[in-house]
Amino acid sequence: MAEGNTLISVDYEIFGKVQGVFFRKHTQAEGKKLGLVGWVQNTDRGTVQGQLQGPASKVRHMQEWLETSGSPKSHIDKANFNNEKVISKLDYSDFQIVK
């Protein structure tokens, strides 16, 4: 498992009451606060999905936030993380909300 300042990329999907509760906006704000890049979007399945990229220690912090915090009115049942890999450079320049 990559740690520290090693750049990693990980995909995520969050289940629960995560749509209509400003989850994407809070996810974007938290990601930017941590200096991460990537994206977040609602799905047709009622979940929120996206990708995180940045230093492993910051990505781990964001994964914990996605699993336990989220937006104030959200209720998170489950968080899935997959396709984790070490990357040599970031694929994005910002953290975007995808419509």
C-alpha positions as CSV (number, residue, x, y, z in Angstrom):
1,M,0.0,0.0,0.0
2,A,1.5,3.3,-1.1
3,E,2.0,5.9,1.7
4,G,3.3,9.4,2.4
5,N,4.0,11.6,-0.6
6,T,3.7,8.9,-3.3
7,L,1.1,10.0,-5.8
8,I,-1.9,7.6,-6.0
9,S,-5.2,7.4,-7.8
10,V,-8.3,5.7,-6.5
11,D,-11.9,5.4,-7.7
12,Y,-14.8,5.6,-5.2
13,E,-18.5,5.1,-4.9
14,I,-20.5,6.2,-1.9
15,F,-23.8,4.6,-1.0
16,G,-26.6,5.9,1.3
17,K,-28.4,9.2,1.5
18,V,-25.8,11.1,-0.6
19,Q,-27.9,12.8,-3.3
20,G,-29.8,16.0,-2.7
21,V,-27.7,16.8,0.5
22,F,-24.9,18.8,-1.1
23,F,-22.6,15.8,-1.0
24,R,-20.8,16.7,-4.2
25,K,-20.2,20.3,-3.1
26,H,-18.8,19.2,0.2
27,T,-16.7,16.5,-1.4
28,Q,-15.2,19.0,-3.8
29,A,-14.5,21.5,-1.0
30,E,-12.8,18.8,1.2
31,G,-10.7,17.5,-1.7
32,K,-9.5,21.1,-2.5
33,K,-8.8,21.7,1.1
34,L,-6.5,18.7,1.1
35,G,-4.9,19.6,-2.2
36,L,-6.3,16.7,-4.1
37,V,-7.5,16.6,-7.7
38,G,-10.2,14.5,-9.3
39,W,-13.9,14.5,-9.8
40,V,-17.3,13.7,-8.2
41,Q,-20.7,13.0,-9.7
42,N,-24.1,11.6,-9.0
43,T,-25.1,8.3,-10.6
44,D,-28.4,7.0,-11.8
45,R,-28.2,4.4,-9.0
46,G,-28.6,7.0,-6.3
47,T,-24.9,6.9,-5.3
48,V,-22.0,9.3,-5.7
49,Q,-18.9,8.3,-7.5
50,G,-15.6,9.8,-8.5
51,Q,-11.8,9.6,-8.5
52,L,-9.2,11.0,-6.1
53,Q,-5.6,11.7,-7.0
54,G,-2.8,13.1,-4.9
55,P,-0.3,12.2,-2.2
56,A,-1.2,8.9,-0.5
57,S,-1.5,10.4,3.0
58,K,-4.0,13.0,1.8
59,V,-6.0,10.5,-0.3
60,R,-6.2,8.3,2.9
61,H,-7.6,11.2,4.8
62,M,-10.1,11.9,2.1
63,Q,-11.2,8.2,2.0
64,E,-11.8,8.4,5.7
65,W,-13.9,11.6,5.3
66,L,-15.9,9.9,2.5
67,E,-16.6,6.9,4.7
68,T,-17.5,8.7,7.9
69,S,-18.3,12.4,7.4
70,G,-19.6,13.5,4.0
71,S,-21.9,16.5,4.0
72,P,-23.8,17.5,7.2
73,K,-27.2,16.0,6.0
74,S,-25.8,12.9,4.3
75,H,-26.1,9.4,5.7
76,I,-23.3,7.1,4.4
77,D,-24.1,3.4,4.4
78,K,-21.0,2.2,2.5
79,A,-18.0,3.5,0.7
80,N,-16.3,1.4,-2.0
81,F,-12.7,2.2,-3.1
82,N,-11.1,0.4,-6.1
83,N,-8.6,0.6,-8.9
84,E,-6.0,2.1,-6.5
85,K,-2.6,2.6,-8.3
86,V,0.6,4.6,-8.0
87,I,0.8,7.3,-10.6
88,S,3.8,9.4,-11.8
89,K,1.7,12.6,-12.4
90,L,-1.7,13.9,-11.8
91,D,-4.3,13.5,-14.5
92,Y,-6.3,16.6,-13.4
93,S,-5.5,20.1,-12.4
94,D,-8.5,20.7,-10.1
95,F,-11.3,18.9,-8.2
96,Q,-14.5,19.1,-10.4
97,I,-18.1,18.4,-9.9
98,V,-19.3,16.5,-13.0
99,K,-22.9,16.9,-14.0
